Amino acid sequence: MSRLKSTDRPSGTDRPYDIVLFGATGFVGTLTAEYLAAHAPKDLRWAVAGRNTDRLEALRERLPGGSAIGVLRADVSEPATLRALAEQARVVASTVGPYVTYGEELVAACADSGTDYLDLTGEPEFVDLMFIRHDARARETGARLVHACGFDSVPHDLGAYFTVRQLPEGVPLRVDGFVTANATFSGGTLASALNQFARAGSMWAAARDRARHEPRLMGRRVSAPTGAPRFAGEVGAWALPLPTIDPQIVRRSAKSLDRYGPDFRYRHYAAVEHLPVAAAGLAGVGVLAVAAQLAPVRSWLSGRLQPGDGPDAEKRARSWFRVRFVGEGGGRRVFTEVTGGDPGYGETAKMFAEAALSLATDDLPDRSGQLTPATAMGDALLERLRAAGIGFRVVAERSV
């Protein structure tokens, strides 16, 4: 496959900023800005953006080397400001959600401008609608539209990709992912989750519409079925199907990359050690899904934790995640895992910032349109995350 260095992309040669972080004063946005200030290359040209320039300038003053960081005003209610933002950047990283409410104008601006775009969405409806409406235009201009670049769905997408690489080529492959985490939600995450539950009908409609637009996969099979709750002896825990965007992202990576073999299947679970906890978890998801259908209840729940609020540094320091993968094919079975600290915020900011840096500076596959983290950045992002302290390792492997 031909490869194109990001710094040589025609759309980026005459723009003042390599990366613009939109929504920089929100909870995850601030963590991402702090990470970029501490870890970006000295010659990286980057800026923070949002609707309140006073708050942006106050953030810049707190950051190391802040005087070199640009400040740009942009507001989702003013599409012209988003167009101007996209035209000034080679890469735009957006933390402004819920994305199905606030995200499309910026995606459209980036697709039209040939600007690479990434976000933190875990909203399937938004991702499907952006494919339907803007993938073709992004392919024309060379823009890369990469969704789900935080805990949704980098550890799962790259973890499955890493696992597949340990298995034989050209054979049917089966991979199961088992997620364990200890973390706290922010207000923005809660708002997105409630919004997603409340829009279940719209979500399924967008998925059906996308299926009509996507080209059929020829000569290969890829699936991500919802598994049934079960005791998974391979990881010694109860496995509960996770209703997240992650298996959809893994499936799309597998459809795009022949390395996943002629017949690939992925299943995605939460791993819970004790049966009563597992039962309570299933019940809690059900109650939240029902409650989200009632506008007064949804409003009350959202009010418990405002967007921009989130766990303090002490709570984040105690948080962690582990995703275990069991892959099988060609007579081999491999056990791998991806591990890190606070998944929702500290590590999400790290993943997000490293993904933006990868799009801006790494030698990446020559692809455009709507992409997944694995198809857009693959090995380059995996190695960046390893260097940044996120673990990707083979635990065991054997013949079967």
KEDO-343174 format. One record per residue (C-alpha): residue in one letter; x, y, z; residue number from 1. Coordinates in pm, 1 decimal. Layout:
+------+----------+----------+----------+-----+
: rest :        u :        v :        w :  nr :
+------+----------+----------+----------+-----+
:    a :        X :        Y :        Z : NUM :
...
+------+----------+----------+----------+-----+
//
This chain:
+------+----------+----------+----------+-----+
: rest :        u :        v :        w :  nr :
+------+----------+----------+----------+-----+
:    m :      0.0 :      0.0 :      0.0 :   1 :
:    s :    126.7 :    348.2 :    -81.8 :   2 :
:    r :    189.8 :    568.8 :    216.4 :   3 :
:    l :    168.6 :    945.0 :    251.6 :   4 :
:    k :    343.3 :   1133.4 :    526.6 :   5 :
:    s :     97.9 :   1351.7 :    717.3 :   6 :
:    t :    322.8 :   1655.6 :    695.3 :   7 :
:    d :    318.1 :   1622.5 :    313.1 :   8 :
:    r :    -60.0 :   1620.4 :    274.6 :   9 :
:    p :   -151.8 :   1897.7 :     29.6 :  10 :
:    s :   -426.5 :   2035.4 :    252.9 :  11 :
:    g :   -182.9 :   2108.1 :    534.8 :  12 :
:    t :    103.2 :   2292.8 :    373.7 :  13 :
:    d :    -25.0 :   2647.7 :    415.3 :  14 :
:    r :   -212.8 :   2639.4 :    744.1 :  15 :
:    p :   -106.8 :   2817.7 :   1060.7 :  16 :
:    y :   -177.5 :   2528.3 :   1300.7 :  17 :
:    d :    -93.3 :   2159.3 :   1296.4 :  18 :
:    i :   -354.1 :   2079.7 :   1563.8 :  19 :
:    v :   -647.6 :   2277.2 :   1701.0 :  20 :
:    l :   -816.2 :   2142.2 :   2014.9 :  21 :
:    f :  -1184.0 :   2242.5 :   2011.4 :  22 :
:    g :  -1362.9 :   2241.3 :   2346.8 :  23 :
:    a :  -1034.7 :   2288.5 :   2532.5 :  24 :
:    t :  -1186.9 :   2431.1 :   2851.4 :  25 :
:    g :  -1416.8 :   2133.1 :   2915.4 :  26 :
:    f :  -1314.1 :   1858.0 :   3155.2 :  27 :
:    v :  -1145.8 :   1623.1 :   2907.9 :  28 :
:    g :  -1045.9 :   1914.6 :   2687.0 :  29 :
:    t :   -839.1 :   2067.0 :   2966.5 :  30 :
:    l :   -670.3 :   1733.7 :   3040.6 :  31 :
:    t :   -590.6 :   1696.7 :   2670.9 :  32 :
:    a :   -447.6 :   2049.4 :   2651.6 :  33 :
:    e :   -228.9 :   1976.1 :   2954.1 :  34 :
:    y :   -105.2 :   1655.5 :   2793.4 :  35 :
:    l :    -23.1 :   1829.6 :   2465.3 :  36 :
:    a :    158.8 :   2109.2 :   2645.5 :  37 :
:    a :    372.9 :   1851.4 :   2826.4 :  38 :
:    h :    435.5 :   1605.8 :   2541.3 :  39 :
:    a :    397.6 :   1771.9 :   2201.1 :  40 :
:    p :    711.0 :   1830.0 :   1992.0 :  41 :
:    k :    863.8 :   2171.6 :   2045.1 :  42 :
:    d :    796.9 :   2274.3 :   1685.9 :  43 :
:    l :    430.3 :   2169.8 :   1687.2 :  44 :
:    r :    202.1 :   2460.2 :   1604.6 :  45 :
:    w :   -118.6 :   2418.4 :   1798.9 :  46 :
:    a :   -408.5 :   2614.9 :   1940.1 :  47 :
:    v :   -696.7 :   2585.2 :   2180.9 :  48 :
:    a :  -1045.2 :   2677.3 :   2062.2 :  49 :
:    g :  -1393.1 :   2730.9 :   2203.3 :  50 :
:    r :  -1663.1 :   2990.1 :   2244.2 :  51 :
:    n :  -1520.6 :   3175.6 :   2547.8 :  52 :
:    t :  -1189.2 :   3342.7 :   2471.2 :  53 :
:    d :  -1140.3 :   3461.0 :   2830.1 :  54 :
:    r :  -1148.6 :   3101.7 :   2956.8 :  55 :
:    l :   -923.7 :   2989.8 :   2672.1 :  56 :
:    e :   -666.9 :   3256.8 :   2751.5 :  57 :
:    a :   -679.0 :   3166.3 :   3120.7 :  58 :
:    l :   -612.4 :   2803.1 :   3025.7 :  59 :
:    r :   -323.3 :   2904.1 :   2800.4 :  60 :
:    e :   -163.9 :   3102.7 :   3083.4 :  61 :
:    r :   -164.2 :   2790.3 :   3303.8 :  62 :
:    l :      4.0 :   2569.2 :   3043.7 :  63 :
:    p :    381.3 :   2524.4 :   3007.1 :  64 :
:    g :    494.7 :   2723.9 :   2705.7 :  65 :
:    g :    151.9 :   2879.9 :   2687.7 :  66 :
:    s :    267.9 :   3192.3 :   2506.3 :  67 :
:    a :    326.5 :   2984.8 :   2192.3 :  68 :
:    i :    -23.2 :   2833.2 :   2195.4 :  69 :
:    g :   -285.5 :   2997.5 :   1977.9 :  70 :
:    v :   -636.8 :   3090.7 :   2091.1 :  71 :
:    l :   -924.6 :   3069.0 :   1846.3 :  72 :
:    r :  -1289.4 :   3149.8 :   1900.7 :  73 :
:    a :  -1540.7 :   2907.0 :   1751.9 :  74 :
:    d :  -1900.5 :   2829.0 :   1846.9 :  75 :
:    v :  -2119.1 :   2538.9 :   1734.9 :  76 :
:    s :  -2410.1 :   2781.5 :   1697.5 :  77 :
:    e :  -2209.2 :   2984.9 :   1443.8 :  78 :
:    p :  -2114.7 :   2757.2 :   1150.5 :  79 :
:    a :  -1898.2 :   3025.1 :    990.1 :  80 :
:    t :  -1662.4 :   3015.1 :   1288.9 :  81 :
:    l :  -1629.0 :   2638.0 :   1252.2 :  82 :
:    r :  -1546.0 :   2675.0 :    883.0 :  83 :
:    a :  -1279.2 :   2930.9 :    968.9 :  84 :
:    l :  -1143.1 :   2696.8 :   1235.2 :  85 :
:    a :  -1118.0 :   2402.5 :    995.0 :  86 :
:    e :   -942.1 :   2614.8 :    734.6 :  87 :
:    q :   -669.6 :   2714.3 :    981.5 :  88 :
:    a :   -579.9 :   2362.7 :   1097.7 :  89 :
:    r :   -431.8 :   2045.7 :    956.5 :  90 :
:    v :   -596.8 :   1843.4 :   1236.3 :  91 :
:    v :   -900.8 :   1940.0 :   1446.5 :  92 :
:    a :   -961.3 :   1746.0 :   1769.3 :  93 :
:    s :  -1309.3 :   1797.6 :   1913.2 :  94 :
:    t :  -1427.2 :   1721.9 :   2268.0 :  95 :
:    v :  -1763.1 :   1900.3 :   2224.8 :  96 :
:    g :  -2054.2 :   1660.1 :   2279.0 :  97 :
:    p :  -2310.5 :   1518.1 :   2278.8 :  98 :
:    y :  -2185.5 :   1497.6 :   1923.4 :  99 :
:    v :  -2519.2 :   1411.5 :   1765.8 : 100 :
:    t :  -2638.5 :   1750.3 :   1896.9 : 101 :
:    y :  -2328.7 :   1965.3 :   1852.2 : 102 :
:    g :  -2089.1 :   1782.0 :   1622.4 : 103 :
:    e :  -2200.7 :   1776.7 :   1261.0 : 104 :
:    e :  -2115.3 :   2129.6 :   1146.8 : 105 :
:    l :  -1751.4 :   2080.5 :   1243.4 : 106 :
:    v :  -1731.5 :   1742.2 :   1068.5 : 107 :
:    a :  -1880.8 :   1899.4 :    757.1 : 108 :
:    a :  -1633.2 :   2187.8 :    770.9 : 109 :
:    c :  -1338.8 :   1950.9 :    803.1 : 110 :
:    a :  -1462.1 :   1725.6 :    522.6 : 111 :
:    d :  -1501.7 :   2026.0 :    291.8 : 112 :
:    s :  -1163.8 :   2173.9 :    388.4 : 113 :
:    g :   -957.4 :   1856.1 :    361.1 : 114 :
:    t :   -884.4 :   1883.3 :    734.2 : 115 :
:    d :   -827.3 :   1574.8 :    946.0 : 116 :
:    y :  -1084.1 :   1543.1 :   1225.7 : 117 :
:    l :  -1099.9 :   1330.4 :   1539.7 : 118 :
:    d :  -1331.3 :   1314.0 :   1838.0 : 119 :
:    l :  -1425.1 :   1118.4 :   2149.9 : 120 :
:    t :  -1773.8 :   1012.5 :   2053.3 : 121 :
:    g :  -1923.5 :    685.8 :   2168.3 : 122 :
:    e :  -2251.1 :    764.1 :   1987.4 : 123 :
:    p :  -2325.9 :    511.6 :   1708.6 : 124 :
:    e :  -2597.2 :    731.5 :   1559.7 : 125 :
:    f :  -2357.7 :   1021.1 :   1515.1 : 126 :
:    v :  -2088.5 :    804.8 :   1355.0 : 127 :
:    d :  -2337.8 :    648.1 :   1114.5 : 128 :
:    l :  -2487.3 :    983.5 :   1015.5 : 129 :
:    m :  -2142.4 :   1132.2 :    955.9 : 130 :
:    f :  -2057.2 :    841.1 :    727.2 : 131 :
:    i :  -2377.8 :    884.0 :    529.0 : 132 :
:    r :  -2344.6 :   1260.4 :    496.1 : 133 :
:    h :  -1971.1 :   1334.2 :    483.1 : 134 :
:    d :  -1760.0 :   1026.7 :    400.3 : 135 :
:    a :  -1779.1 :   1080.0 :     25.3 : 136 :
:    r :  -1679.3 :   1446.3 :     51.7 : 137 :
:    a :  -1389.2 :   1362.5 :    284.2 : 138 :
:    r :  -1262.3 :   1107.8 :     32.4 : 139 :
:    e :  -1268.3 :   1377.1 :   -235.1 : 140 :
:    t :  -1068.9 :   1627.9 :    -29.1 : 141 :
:    g :   -837.3 :   1376.3 :    143.1 : 142 :
:    a :   -973.0 :   1444.1 :    493.6 : 143 :
:    r :   -955.7 :   1168.6 :    753.9 : 144 :
:    l :  -1258.7 :   1157.7 :    984.9 : 145 :
:    v :  -1166.9 :    944.1 :   1287.2 : 146 :
:    h :  -1427.2 :    899.2 :   1560.1 : 147 :
:    a :  -1403.5 :    723.8 :   1897.8 : 148 :
:    c :  -1044.1 :    817.5 :   1980.1 : 149 :
:    g :  -1069.8 :    781.4 :   2360.6 : 150 :
:    f :  -1154.9 :    489.1 :   2585.8 : 151 :
:    d :  -1431.7 :    446.4 :   2330.9 : 152 :
:    s :  -1278.3 :    281.7 :   2131.3 : 153 :
:    v :   -898.7 :    289.1 :   2118.3 : 154 :
:    p :   -813.9 :      9.4 :   2366.3 : 155 :
:    h :  -1070.9 :   -221.8 :   2208.2 : 156 :
:    d :  -1000.2 :   -138.1 :   1844.4 : 157 :
:    l :   -621.0 :   -144.5 :   1878.1 : 158 :
:    g :   -640.0 :   -434.3 :   2125.5 : 159 :
:    a :   -826.9 :   -649.2 :   1872.1 : 160 :
:    y :   -582.9 :   -532.0 :   1602.0 : 161 :
:    f :   -285.7 :   -625.5 :   1823.9 : 162 :
:    t :   -441.2 :   -966.0 :   1898.8 : 163 :
:    v :   -503.5 :  -1041.0 :   1531.3 : 164 :
:    r :   -137.5 :   -967.7 :   1458.7 : 165 :
:    q :    -38.4 :  -1252.5 :   1693.0 : 166 :
:    l :   -247.0 :  -1506.9 :   1496.9 : 167 :
:    p :   -186.1 :  -1680.7 :   1163.3 : 168 :
:    e :   -274.6 :  -1498.3 :    842.8 : 169 :
:    g :   -532.4 :  -1604.7 :    588.1 : 170 :
:    v :   -748.1 :  -1815.9 :    823.1 : 171 :
:    p :  -1080.5 :  -1761.9 :   1002.7 : 172 :
:    l :  -1028.5 :  -1576.2 :   1331.3 : 173 :
:    r :  -1237.8 :  -1541.0 :   1646.7 : 174 :
:    v :  -1164.0 :  -1270.7 :   1905.6 : 175 :
:    d :  -1350.0 :  -1194.9 :   2228.8 : 176 :
:    g :  -1281.2 :   -882.9 :   2436.6 : 177 :
:    f :  -1347.4 :   -862.5 :   2813.2 : 178 :
:    v :  -1347.5 :   -518.2 :   2977.2 : 179 :
:    t :  -1282.9 :   -447.4 :   3345.4 : 180 :
:    a :  -1256.7 :    -92.8 :   3479.6 : 181 :
:    n :  -1275.7 :    109.2 :   3798.7 : 182 :
:    a :  -1359.9 :    469.4 :   3716.9 : 183 :
:    t :  -1601.5 :    761.6 :   3759.5 : 184 :
:    f :  -1818.6 :    941.1 :   3501.4 : 185 :
:    s :  -1801.3 :   1309.5 :   3418.1 : 186 :
:    g :  -2105.5 :   1523.7 :   3352.1 : 187 :
:    g :  -2038.8 :   1523.3 :   2978.5 : 188 :
:    t :  -2018.5 :   1145.4 :   2966.3 : 189 :
:    l :  -2344.0 :   1109.8 :   3159.5 : 190 :
:    a :  -2518.2 :   1353.2 :   2926.5 : 191 :
:    s :  -2398.3 :   1159.0 :   2620.8 : 192 :
:    a :  -2508.4 :    825.1 :   2768.3 : 193 :
:    l :  -2855.9 :    951.4 :   2856.6 : 194 :
:    n :  -2892.3 :   1113.3 :   2516.5 : 195 :
:    q :  -2794.6 :    789.0 :   2346.5 : 196 :
:    f :  -3045.9 :    581.4 :   2543.9 : 197 :
:    a :  -3317.6 :    836.6 :   2468.7 : 198 :
:    r :  -3249.1 :    818.4 :   2094.0 : 199 :
:    a :  -3257.4 :    440.9 :   2050.4 : 200 :
:    g :  -3505.6 :    460.3 :   1762.7 : 201 :
:    s :  -3299.6 :    719.6 :   1577.3 : 202 :
:    m :  -2985.4 :    515.9 :   1639.7 : 203 :
:    w :  -3129.1 :    203.8 :   1477.2 : 204 :
:    a :  -3267.5 :    406.1 :   1186.6 : 205 :
:    a :  -2922.8 :    556.8 :   1120.7 : 206 :
:    a :  -2763.0 :    211.1 :   1135.2 : 207 :
:    r :  -3008.3 :     76.3 :    878.1 : 208 :
:    d :  -2950.6 :    376.8 :    652.6 : 209 :
:    r :  -2574.4 :    331.0 :    676.8 : 210 :
:    a :  -2606.8 :    -35.6 :    581.5 : 211 :
:    r :  -2780.0 :     73.5 :    261.0 : 212 :
:    h :  -2498.0 :    316.8 :    177.1 : 213 :
:    e :  -2196.4 :    101.4 :    261.3 : 214 :
:    p :  -2041.8 :   -111.4 :    -12.6 : 215 :
:    r :  -2079.6 :   -483.6 :     42.0 : 216 :
:    l :  -1775.9 :   -677.7 :    155.9 : 217 :
:    m :  -1676.0 :   -917.5 :   -120.9 : 218 :
:    g :  -1495.2 :  -1245.4 :    -62.1 : 219 :
:    r :  -1470.7 :  -1207.1 :    315.7 : 220 :
:    r :  -1702.8 :  -1223.0 :    618.5 : 221 :
:    v :  -1690.7 :   -996.4 :    923.4 : 222 :
:    s :  -1934.2 :   -996.5 :   1215.8 : 223 :
:    a :  -1969.9 :   -859.4 :   1567.6 : 224 :
:    p :  -2269.4 :  -1042.4 :   1717.9 : 225 :
:    t :  -2404.3 :   -961.6 :   2061.8 : 226 :
:    g :  -2301.8 :  -1249.8 :   2282.8 : 227 :
:    a :  -2522.3 :  -1393.0 :   2555.6 : 228 :
:    p :  -2437.4 :  -1347.8 :   2924.9 : 229 :
:    r :  -2221.4 :  -1641.9 :   3034.4 : 230 :
:    f :  -1948.3 :  -1752.4 :   3265.6 : 231 :
:    a :  -1627.0 :  -1715.7 :   3063.1 : 232 :
:    g :  -1384.4 :  -1972.8 :   3195.7 : 233 :
:    e :  -1109.1 :  -1837.1 :   2971.6 : 234 :
:    v :  -1092.3 :  -1522.6 :   3186.4 : 235 :
:    g :  -1250.7 :  -1656.6 :   3508.2 : 236 :
:    a :  -1537.2 :  -1405.4 :   3514.2 : 237 :
:    w :  -1900.0 :  -1352.7 :   3421.8 : 238 :
:    a :  -1920.9 :  -1201.3 :   3074.7 : 239 :
:    l :  -2197.8 :   -945.9 :   3007.3 : 240 :
:    p :  -2254.6 :   -809.8 :   2655.3 : 241 :
:    l :  -2155.7 :   -442.8 :   2647.3 : 242 :
:    p :  -2395.6 :   -216.0 :   2453.6 : 243 :
:    t :  -2122.1 :     23.5 :   2342.0 : 244 :
:    i :  -1988.8 :    144.9 :   2009.7 : 245 :
:    d :  -1667.8 :    -57.6 :   2049.8 : 246 :
:    p :  -1766.5 :   -378.7 :   1865.7 : 247 :
:    q :  -1893.0 :   -169.5 :   1574.2 : 248 :
:    i :  -1557.0 :      5.8 :   1550.3 : 249 :
:    v :  -1369.7 :   -327.2 :   1565.4 : 250 :
:    r :  -1597.2 :   -469.7 :   1294.7 : 251 :
:    r :  -1530.3 :   -172.6 :   1066.1 : 252 :
:    s :  -1155.8 :   -208.9 :   1111.7 : 253 :
:    a :  -1185.6 :   -577.5 :   1025.2 : 254 :
:    k :  -1388.8 :   -500.0 :    712.4 : 255 :
:    s :  -1121.1 :   -258.4 :    592.0 : 256 :
:    l :   -809.0 :   -466.3 :    665.6 : 257 :
:    d :   -743.0 :   -803.5 :    502.3 : 258 :
:    r :   -515.0 :   -900.8 :    792.6 : 259 :
:    y :   -827.7 :   -991.3 :    993.1 : 260 :
:    g :   -869.2 :  -1292.1 :    765.9 : 261 :
:    p :  -1142.1 :  -1433.5 :    541.5 : 262 :
:    d :  -1393.2 :  -1484.7 :    824.4 : 263 :
:    f :  -1361.0 :  -1267.4 :   1136.5 : 264 :
:    r :  -1589.5 :  -1253.6 :   1439.2 : 265 :
:    y :  -1563.4 :  -1024.7 :   1740.9 : 266 :
:    r :  -1769.8 :  -1026.9 :   2064.4 : 267 :
:    h :  -1746.5 :   -761.2 :   2334.2 : 268 :
:    y :  -1816.4 :   -810.7 :   2706.7 : 269 :
:    a :  -1783.5 :   -658.3 :   3049.7 : 270 :
:    a :  -1603.2 :   -902.5 :   3279.1 : 271 :
:    v :  -1747.1 :   -925.3 :   3632.4 : 272 :
:    e :  -1611.9 :  -1166.6 :   3894.3 : 273 :
:    h :  -1925.4 :  -1215.7 :   4105.9 : 274 :
:    l :  -2269.8 :  -1315.8 :   3980.0 : 275 :
:    p :  -2469.5 :  -1075.7 :   4204.8 : 276 :
:    v :  -2263.3 :   -783.3 :   4075.3 : 277 :
:    a :  -2322.7 :   -900.1 :   3718.5 : 278 :
:    a :  -2698.9 :   -921.0 :   3776.8 : 279 :
:    a :  -2703.8 :   -576.3 :   3936.2 : 280 :
:    g :  -2510.0 :   -435.9 :   3641.9 : 281 :
:    l :  -2761.1 :   -571.2 :   3391.3 : 282 :
:    a :  -3048.0 :   -433.0 :   3597.5 : 283 :
:    g :  -2882.7 :    -92.5 :   3629.4 : 284 :
:    v :  -2835.6 :    -57.8 :   3254.0 : 285 :
:    g :  -3198.7 :   -149.9 :   3202.8 : 286 :
:    v :  -3321.9 :    104.9 :   3455.9 : 287 :
:    l :  -3106.1 :    379.7 :   3302.8 : 288 :
:    a :  -3230.9 :    296.3 :   2953.6 : 289 :
:    v :  -3594.1 :    318.0 :   3065.8 : 290 :
:    a :  -3538.9 :    634.0 :   3269.8 : 291 :
:    a :  -3375.4 :    807.7 :   2974.5 : 292 :
:    q :  -3699.6 :    781.5 :   2777.6 : 293 :
:    l :  -3871.7 :   1019.4 :   3023.3 : 294 :
:    a :  -3766.5 :   1380.0 :   2967.0 : 295 :
:    p :  -3818.4 :   1499.5 :   3329.8 : 296 :
:    v :  -3621.3 :   1203.4 :   3468.6 : 297 :
:    r :  -3349.1 :   1249.0 :   3208.1 : 298 :
:    s :  -3321.8 :   1617.1 :   3298.8 : 299 :
:    w :  -3303.7 :   1536.6 :   3669.7 : 300 :
:    l :  -3029.4 :   1276.0 :   3615.5 : 301 :
:    s :  -2828.9 :   1515.7 :   3398.1 : 302 :
:    g :  -2854.0 :   1779.2 :   3669.2 : 303 :
:    r :  -2679.3 :   1553.5 :   3920.1 : 304 :
:    l :  -2352.5 :   1607.3 :   3731.9 : 305 :
:    q :  -2304.3 :   1901.5 :   3500.5 : 306 :
:    p :  -2101.4 :   1886.7 :   3178.6 : 307 :
:    g :  -1753.4 :   2010.4 :   3262.2 : 308 :
:    d :  -1763.2 :   1840.9 :   3603.4 : 309 :
:    g :  -1562.8 :   1526.0 :   3663.6 : 310 :
:    p :  -1358.7 :   1323.1 :   3910.2 : 311 :
:    d :  -1072.6 :   1497.3 :   4089.3 : 312 :
:    a :   -707.3 :   1403.2 :   4048.6 : 313 :
:    e :   -710.5 :   1176.6 :   4354.3 : 314 :
:    k :  -1002.2 :    970.3 :   4221.6 : 315 :
:    r :   -846.4 :    953.5 :   3875.1 : 316 :
:    a :   -519.6 :    831.0 :   4025.3 : 317 :
:    r :   -701.6 :    535.2 :   4181.6 : 318 :
:    s :   -880.8 :    440.2 :   3860.4 : 319 :
:    w :   -766.6 :    176.2 :   3612.0 : 320 :
:    f :   -878.9 :    -40.8 :   3322.2 : 321 :
:    r :   -793.1 :   -377.6 :   3173.6 : 322 :
:    v :   -921.2 :   -527.8 :   2850.1 : 323 :
:    r :   -840.8 :   -895.1 :   2801.8 : 324 :
:    f :   -864.8 :  -1053.2 :   2457.6 : 325 :
:    v :   -888.4 :  -1418.7 :   2364.9 : 326 :
:    g :   -810.3 :  -1482.4 :   1997.8 : 327 :
:    e :   -820.7 :  -1810.3 :   1811.5 : 328 :
:    g :   -753.6 :  -1926.2 :   1456.9 : 329 :
:    g :   -530.7 :  -2147.1 :   1248.6 : 330 :
:    g :   -472.9 :  -2387.5 :   1534.4 : 331 :
:    r :   -346.7 :  -2113.4 :   1767.3 : 332 :
:    r :   -499.0 :  -1947.4 :   2072.1 : 333 :
:    v :   -357.4 :  -1625.5 :   2213.8 : 334 :
:    f :   -437.8 :  -1428.3 :   2529.4 : 335 :
:    t :   -353.7 :  -1058.2 :   2522.0 : 336 :
:    e :   -438.9 :   -755.1 :   2731.2 : 337 :
:    v :   -446.2 :   -377.2 :   2716.1 : 338 :
:    t :   -402.2 :   -195.6 :   3047.8 : 339 :
:    g :   -385.4 :    156.1 :   3177.7 : 340 :
:    g :   -488.2 :    404.1 :   3444.5 : 341 :
:    d :   -802.8 :    616.8 :   3467.3 : 342 :
:    p :   -990.5 :    515.7 :   3150.3 : 343 :
:    g :  -1249.9 :    788.8 :   3124.5 : 344 :
:    y :  -1029.4 :   1093.0 :   3161.2 : 345 :
:    g :   -655.3 :   1062.3 :   3222.9 : 346 :
:    e :   -599.2 :    784.2 :   2971.3 : 347 :
:    t :   -867.1 :    913.0 :   2734.7 : 348 :
:    a :   -688.1 :   1248.3 :   2720.1 : 349 :
:    k :   -360.7 :   1063.8 :   2654.3 : 350 :
:    m :   -514.0 :    849.3 :   2377.9 : 351 :
:    f :   -684.6 :   1149.3 :   2222.9 : 352 :
:    a :   -376.7 :   1369.6 :   2226.9 : 353 :
:    e :   -153.1 :   1093.1 :   2090.6 : 354 :
:    a :   -405.5 :   1023.1 :   1814.3 : 355 :
:    a :   -403.3 :   1391.9 :   1717.2 : 356 :
:    l :    -22.9 :   1394.4 :   1720.4 : 357 :
:    s :    -19.2 :   1079.6 :   1508.5 : 358 :
:    l :   -247.8 :   1231.5 :   1246.4 : 359 :
:    a :    -39.3 :   1548.0 :   1242.7 : 360 :
:    t :    313.1 :   1403.6 :   1240.2 : 361 :
:    d :    333.6 :   1028.8 :   1167.0 : 362 :
:    d :    387.9 :    838.5 :    843.4 : 363 :
:    l :     41.0 :    688.1 :    800.9 : 364 :
:    p :   -148.9 :    478.8 :    545.7 : 365 :
:    d :   -279.0 :    675.8 :    250.3 : 366 :
:    r :   -648.8 :    657.5 :    337.5 : 367 :
:    s :   -924.8 :    915.3 :    364.3 : 368 :
:    g :  -1293.3 :    937.2 :    447.7 : 369 :
:    q :  -1441.7 :    802.4 :    768.4 : 370 :
:    l :  -1181.6 :    575.2 :    933.4 : 371 :
:    t :  -1131.1 :    390.0 :   1259.8 : 372 :
:    p :   -828.8 :    441.0 :   1487.1 : 373 :
:    a :   -683.6 :    110.1 :   1362.4 : 374 :
:    t :   -732.4 :    186.6 :    993.3 : 375 :
:    a :   -618.0 :    549.1 :   1017.2 : 376 :
:    m :   -319.1 :    510.6 :   1250.6 : 377 :
:    g :   -271.2 :    140.6 :   1334.1 : 378 :
:    d :     86.2 :     55.8 :   1427.2 : 379 :
:    a :    190.5 :    419.1 :   1466.4 : 380 :
:    l :    -70.0 :    491.2 :   1734.3 : 381 :
:    l :    -16.1 :    156.8 :   1905.1 : 382 :
:    e :    354.7 :    230.8 :   1947.6 : 383 :
:    r :    281.7 :    585.1 :   2063.8 : 384 :
:    l :     49.1 :    455.7 :   2334.2 : 385 :
:    r :    298.4 :    194.3 :   2446.7 : 386 :
:    a :    563.6 :    463.8 :   2479.9 : 387 :
:    a :    312.8 :    673.3 :   2676.9 : 388 :
:    g :    255.5 :    395.4 :   2931.7 : 389 :
:    i :    -50.3 :    207.7 :   2804.9 : 390 :
:    g :     22.8 :   -163.5 :   2807.4 : 391 :
:    f :    -24.6 :   -393.2 :   2507.4 : 392 :
:    r :    110.5 :   -740.5 :   2577.7 : 393 :
:    v :     75.0 :  -1107.9 :   2499.6 : 394 :
:    v :    -10.0 :  -1293.1 :   2820.8 : 395 :
:    a :     -3.0 :  -1647.4 :   2683.6 : 396 :
:    e :    -30.8 :  -1844.1 :   2360.2 : 397 :
:    r :    -75.6 :  -2209.6 :   2277.7 : 398 :
:    s :   -175.8 :  -2458.7 :   2012.7 : 399 :
:    v :   -534.4 :  -2585.1 :   2006.6 : 400 :
+------+----------+----------+----------+-----+
//
